[in-house]
Amino acid sequence: MTSKTITLASTDYFHARPAAQIAAAAKPFKSVVMVTLGTGVADAKDALSLMRLGHPGGTPVELLADGPDEQAALKAVLEVVGKAFTLQYA
């Protein structure tokens, strides 16, 4: 399993467009790709699941991938997240 924790800018949230882009990036991979926000967990391959996480702005978000192509899956999702959102770095 590989993971990366990021923080989205305070105004960002998983609305339809970025959720669909993340899902499209995750779907080609065999690995399970999950997004966790607080106590919520979403399947990154399911845009509606991501949208249910709500408003993560300013809150740490963990991206996890587990499977045979986990490194590539996480890299692809992080690429999309970096383009769709403003990331805050510690």
Helices and strands as residue ranges (DSSP letters): E 2-8, H 16-26, E 32-37, E 40-43, H 47-51, E 60-66, H 70-84, E 87-88
